[in-house]
């Protein structure tokens, strides 16, 4: 049960990629440079700050990404449905990889587990009312009249 709670409440964060290669299929976020905004402005808009999606192909000169979201410089986000775009590596300032944040996941999972435990103990122990376990009696008086 603990592992199910931890899995369901997992928190992710994007961390900068230290190595040059990212495995295909990995969810990445590409921080776009000023030159990249100019180059991609016609097809994606001039205010792009970051492109997030699954890495489909990577060569020395470009990234092909199935886009899931675009974040803008002045805030806001636009959801995409996996359209593939090519971004030249010179238009990317930082490549970030989505990774499980163990610390945040543990804290959130522990809080969720504590909430579930609290609800379970309240239903077992009751609410402190002595009459809470009894069924209510009849609200009307019933009189039996024998038939002859």
C-alpha positions, 0 to 999 in steps of 0.5 A: 500500500505504501508503494502504491501511495508513493507511486500515485503521488510522485513529484517530478522536476526538470533537471539540467542534463549533465551529459551530452546524450539523452535517451530517446523517449525521455521527457525533456524541456528545451530552454530556447535562446533569443535566436531560437525565438526568432527562428521558431517565431513564425511557426510557434510564436515569438514569446517561447521560453521553453518547449516540453515534450518527448525526445524523438530524435537527436543528432549533433545539430538538432533535437526532434521533439513530440511537443506536449507543452510550450511555456512563454516568457511572460508566463502562461502555457499552451498544451500541444498534442504531440506534434513533432518539431525540429529545434536546432541545438544552437537555438537551445540554451539548456536541455532539462530532463524530467526526473523523479524528485525523491524528496518531494515525492516522499513528503507528499506520499507521507502526507497522503498516507497520513491522511488516509490513516487518519480517515481509517482510524476515525471510521474505526474509533468513531467520532466520540459520541456514545450513541453513534453505534446504536440504531435509532428507535421507532419514532412512532408508538405502535399499539397492537390490537389483537384480532378475534 
